[in-house]
Amino acid sequence: MWLNCGVYSEPVPNENAVHSLEHGAVWVTYDPATLSSEDVDALRAQLPSTYTILSPYEGLDSPVVLSAWDAQLAVDGVDDERIGEFLASYWRSTTAPEPNALCSGALDAPGKQS
């Protein structure tokens, strides 16, 4: 089952988030030990309101990692211009196995914010 796209304050199940990538979503993870709440808010403000998942992920090698089907980008901060470039290239990508399949109506993990 895929993970409903949205913003989560707690880690989400990897297998469900990856299933969302199959639908063309972008999963943006951040290391909560390295980003402030202001940084997380700034990151959230850059994301489209649909087909994205934002969640903490402890122990990342970089403060922020963006993942899409068959693509990944690690950046050192929320002001990196490559975040927007990655989203422009991979958000709702038609190269995903199930492009534009639903990104809602399935699993809400704990910590889902409205």
N, C-alpha and C positions, 0 to 999 in steps of 0.2 A: 504494500500500500504506500502511496506517496505521502509526503508531508505537506500539509497545507502551507502555502507560501505566507510569509508575514515576518514579524519581528518577534524574537524569542529572547527572554532574559536568562534562560537556562540552556545548557547544551541539549541538542536534539539528536535523535537516533540517526547514525550515519546512513544506514540502509534506506531509511525513509527519505532522507534529504537527497540521496543519490537518485532515487526513483524520480524525485521532482526534477532533477537535472535532465532526465530522459524526456521530460515534457517541455524543455526549453528554459527552465528557470536557472537563475544564477544564485549560488549559495555563497554568501559573504560571511566568513568567520573571522573572529578577532580574539586575541589573547587578552582575557580580562585583567591579567596581571600587568599588562603593558599599556593599556588604553584607559584614559579617564572617562568618566561619564559624559563629559563635554565632547571628547573625541568620538564616542559611540553615537552621540546625537548628530555630530557633523557627518559621520559616515552614513547614518540613516537618512539624512537630508538629501544625500546624493542618489539614493536608490529609487527606481521606479516603484510605484505603489502596487504593482502586480508582478507576478513571476519572479520574485526575489525572496530569499530567506536570509535573514540576518540573525546570527546566533553566536554566543561565546563558544570558544573551543580552547580549552587549556592546553598549554605546552606546544603551541605552534612555533615554528622556526622564525616566523616573521610576525609583526603585530597584527597584520591583516592579510587574509588569503581569500581570493575570489576564485570560485570554481564553477565551471560550466561543463557541459558534455564535451569531453576530449580536450579540455583546456583548463589551465590553472595559472594564476598570477599571484605572487607574493610581493607585498609592498611594505615599506617601513613606516608609513604613516597615512593618515586619512586625507592628507592634502596632495597625495601623489596623483598627477594628472592621468596616469595610466588607468586609474579606477574608471573614469568616464569612458576612456577608449575601450576598455574591456567590456563594459556594459553595452556600448554601442555595437561592438562586434558579436557578442554572444547572448545578449538578452533576447529571449524568445527565438533562439536560433532555429532555422529550418534544417540544420544539419543534425539536430538531436533526433534520437530514434522515434519519438512520438511528439513532434512539434505541435505546440498549441493544444495538447491534451490538457485537461483540467489541472489547476494548481490550487484547488479548493475542494471541499466536499469529502475529504478523507481524514487524515490523522492530524489532530492538534496535539503537539507535545506540551508538557508542563512549561509554564513560563510564557505562554503566548500572550502578546500584548495587542490591544486593539488599535 
